Amino acid sequence: MSRSCRKRRNSSTFAEGRSKAPFGGANPFNIAESPTMAAMKWLERHFEELICCSCLVVIAVSVFSQVLARYVFEVALHWTEEIAAICMVWAVYTGASLCVRERFHIRILFAVQSMPEKGGRIVIFAADILWAFFSLFMIRVSWEYLGVLWKFTSRSPSLGIDQFYPQSILLIGYALMLARLVQTYVIWYRGGATGLPGMLAEDGLEPGGEGERPL
């Protein structure tokens, strides 16, 4: 089976497991979900994609508007560059959280998979613990930085936006990364705590096979 087929199969399995209840748990009472709960679950699953895609759309529209205004109407739009820069930063940090959720950050998987499962777990645990502490550190730094921006107002040159609001993505981004990292381990633990936490099927064995490594 090709990598793309395995990836689609693993993604569908992961989505089905997550759709049962928050953090991948089952619904023991078979209670029908309300529209509000269904919307909350959809938002939990697609929150980062929603922000990233929205930012990319705004960036594309802003850049196209600037090019169109400059070369067709010979008018410079000063706000487009500022909007595109803000959206780019938001897309990067929410994209980093998305990669944490999907475990798409760069890892030397060959070295981890070549180790015994216990050794691989130790390496993954150590890396994720360091990542969690770094996120906590950056959350504290971001909080202090935003406190300064709140106390001493700074506005953007073109639109006059209070810099506190676009810069808040620092705190939001690292908080999302930490939350998604914790969520990965909750899903892994509720799934039986087998294999490596968050290991994609395409990175290891086929779903349902011996030695399965569930998300």
C-alpha positions as CSV (number, residue, x, y, z in Angstrom):
1,M,0.0,0.0,0.0
2,S,1.4,3.4,-0.9
3,R,2.2,6.1,1.6
4,S,-0.7,8.3,0.4
5,C,-3.2,5.5,0.8
6,R,-1.8,4.6,4.3
7,K,-2.0,8.3,5.3
8,R,-5.6,8.6,4.2
9,R,-6.5,5.4,5.9
10,N,-4.8,6.5,9.1
11,S,-6.4,10.0,9.0
12,S,-9.9,8.6,8.6
13,T,-9.3,6.2,11.5
14,F,-8.0,9.0,13.7
15,A,-11.0,11.2,12.7
16,E,-13.5,8.5,13.5
17,G,-12.0,7.9,16.9
18,R,-11.9,11.6,17.7
19,S,-15.5,12.2,16.5
20,K,-16.9,9.9,19.3
21,A,-16.1,12.3,22.1
22,P,-13.6,14.9,23.1
23,F,-10.0,13.7,23.4
24,G,-10.8,10.5,21.5
25,G,-13.0,9.0,24.2
26,A,-16.2,6.9,23.6
27,N,-19.8,8.0,24.2
28,P,-20.9,5.3,26.7
29,F,-24.5,6.5,26.9
30,N,-25.1,6.9,23.1
31,I,-26.6,10.4,23.7
32,A,-27.5,12.3,20.6
33,E,-25.2,15.3,20.2
34,S,-26.7,18.8,20.1
35,P,-25.9,21.1,17.3
36,T,-23.8,23.2,19.7
37,M,-21.8,20.2,20.8
38,A,-21.2,19.1,17.2
39,A,-20.1,22.6,16.3
40,M,-17.7,22.7,19.3
41,K,-16.2,19.3,18.2
42,W,-15.8,20.6,14.7
43,L,-14.1,23.7,16.0
44,E,-11.8,21.7,18.2
45,R,-10.8,19.5,15.2
46,H,-10.4,22.3,12.7
47,F,-9.5,25.4,14.8
48,E,-6.0,25.8,13.5
49,E,-7.0,25.0,9.9
50,L,-9.7,27.7,10.1
51,I,-7.3,30.4,11.2
52,C,-4.5,29.3,8.8
53,C,-6.7,29.2,5.7
54,S,-8.4,32.5,6.6
55,C,-5.0,34.2,7.0
56,L,-3.7,32.7,3.7
57,V,-6.8,34.0,2.0
58,V,-6.3,37.5,3.5
59,I,-2.6,37.5,2.5
60,A,-3.5,36.5,-1.1
61,V,-6.2,39.2,-1.4
62,S,-3.9,41.8,0.1
63,V,-0.9,41.1,-2.1
64,F,-3.2,40.9,-5.2
65,S,-4.8,44.2,-4.3
66,Q,-1.4,45.8,-3.9
67,V,-0.2,44.6,-7.3
68,L,-3.5,45.6,-9.0
69,A,-3.5,49.1,-7.4
70,R,0.2,49.7,-8.1
71,Y,0.4,48.5,-11.7
72,V,-3.1,49.2,-13.0
73,F,-4.3,52.2,-11.1
74,E,-0.8,53.6,-10.1
75,V,-1.8,54.0,-6.5
76,A,0.1,52.6,-3.5
77,L,-2.0,50.8,-0.8
78,H,0.0,51.1,2.4
79,W,-2.3,48.9,4.5
80,T,-1.9,45.7,2.4
81,E,1.7,45.0,3.5
82,E,0.8,45.5,7.1
83,I,-2.2,43.2,6.9
84,A,-0.2,40.5,5.1
85,A,2.6,40.6,7.7
86,I,0.2,40.3,10.6
87,C,-1.7,37.4,8.9
88,M,1.6,35.7,8.1
89,V,2.6,35.6,11.7
90,W,-0.7,34.3,12.8
91,A,-0.6,31.6,10.1
92,V,2.9,30.5,11.2
93,Y,2.0,30.1,14.9
94,T,-1.3,28.4,14.4
95,G,0.3,26.2,11.7
96,A,2.9,25.2,14.4
97,S,0.0,24.2,16.7
98,L,-1.5,22.2,13.8
99,C,1.8,20.4,13.3
100,V,1.9,19.5,17.0
101,R,-1.6,18.0,16.8
102,E,-0.8,16.0,13.7
103,R,2.7,15.2,14.8
104,F,4.1,16.7,11.5
105,H,7.1,18.5,13.1
106,I,10.5,17.2,11.8
107,R,11.6,14.1,13.7
108,I,14.4,11.6,13.0
109,L,11.9,8.7,12.8
110,F,14.4,6.2,11.4
111,A,16.6,6.5,14.6
112,V,13.6,6.3,16.9
113,Q,12.0,3.3,15.0
114,S,15.3,1.4,14.9
115,M,15.4,1.5,18.8
116,P,13.4,-0.9,21.0
117,E,10.0,0.4,21.7
118,K,10.9,1.2,25.3
119,G,13.9,3.2,24.2
120,G,11.9,5.0,21.5
121,R,9.3,6.0,24.1
122,I,12.0,7.4,26.3
123,V,13.4,9.5,23.5
124,I,9.9,10.7,22.5
125,F,9.0,11.4,26.1
126,A,12.2,13.4,26.7
127,A,11.7,15.4,23.6
128,D,8.1,16.2,24.4
129,I,8.9,17.2,28.0
130,L,11.6,19.6,26.8
131,W,9.1,21.0,24.2
132,A,6.4,21.4,27.0
133,F,8.9,23.3,29.2
134,F,9.9,25.5,26.4
135,S,6.3,26.3,25.6
136,L,5.7,27.1,29.3
137,F,8.7,29.4,29.2
138,M,7.6,31.2,26.1
139,I,4.1,31.5,27.5
140,R,5.6,33.3,30.5
141,V,7.8,35.5,28.3
142,S,4.8,36.3,26.0
143,W,2.6,37.2,29.0
144,E,5.2,39.7,30.2
145,Y,5.7,41.1,26.7
146,L,2.0,41.6,26.3
147,G,1.8,43.2,29.7
148,V,4.3,45.8,28.5
149,L,2.3,46.4,25.3
150,W,-0.8,46.8,27.3
151,K,0.8,49.3,29.6
152,F,2.6,51.3,26.9
153,T,0.4,51.4,23.9
154,S,2.1,51.0,20.5
155,R,0.2,51.4,17.2
156,S,1.0,50.2,13.7
157,P,2.1,52.9,11.3
158,S,-0.4,52.3,8.5
159,L,-3.6,51.2,10.2
160,G,-3.0,52.5,13.7
161,I,-3.8,49.1,15.2
162,D,-2.9,48.6,18.8
163,Q,0.0,46.2,18.6
164,F,-1.2,44.3,21.7
165,Y,-3.8,42.5,19.6
166,P,-1.8,41.2,16.7
167,Q,1.1,40.4,19.0
168,S,-1.1,38.3,21.3
169,I,-0.6,35.4,18.9
170,L,2.7,34.7,20.7
171,L,0.7,33.7,23.8
172,I,-2.1,32.1,21.9
173,G,0.3,30.1,19.7
174,Y,2.5,28.6,22.5
175,A,-0.6,27.9,24.6
176,L,-2.2,26.0,21.7
177,M,1.0,24.1,21.1
178,L,1.1,23.0,24.7
179,A,-2.6,22.1,24.8
180,R,-2.3,20.0,21.6
181,L,0.8,18.2,23.0
182,V,-1.1,17.3,26.1
183,Q,-4.1,16.2,24.0
184,T,-1.8,13.9,22.0
185,Y,-0.9,12.0,25.2
186,V,-4.5,11.9,26.4
187,I,-5.6,10.3,23.2
188,W,-2.6,7.9,23.3
189,Y,-3.3,6.9,26.9
190,R,-7.1,6.4,26.2
191,G,-6.2,4.3,23.2
192,G,-4.3,1.8,25.3
193,A,-0.9,3.5,25.6
194,T,0.7,1.2,23.0
195,G,3.4,2.1,20.6
196,L,4.8,5.6,20.4
197,P,2.6,8.6,21.2
198,G,1.2,10.2,18.1
199,M,3.0,8.0,15.7
200,L,1.4,8.0,12.3
201,A,0.6,4.6,10.7
202,E,2.6,5.6,7.6
203,D,5.7,6.1,9.9
204,G,5.4,2.7,11.5
205,L,3.1,-0.2,10.9
206,E,-0.4,-0.5,9.3
207,P,-3.4,0.2,11.5
208,G,-4.8,-3.0,13.0
209,G,-1.6,-4.9,12.4
210,E,0.7,-6.4,15.0
211,G,2.5,-3.7,16.9
212,E,0.0,-1.0,15.9
213,R,1.0,2.5,16.9
214,P,-2.2,4.5,17.3
215,L,-2.5,8.2,17.4
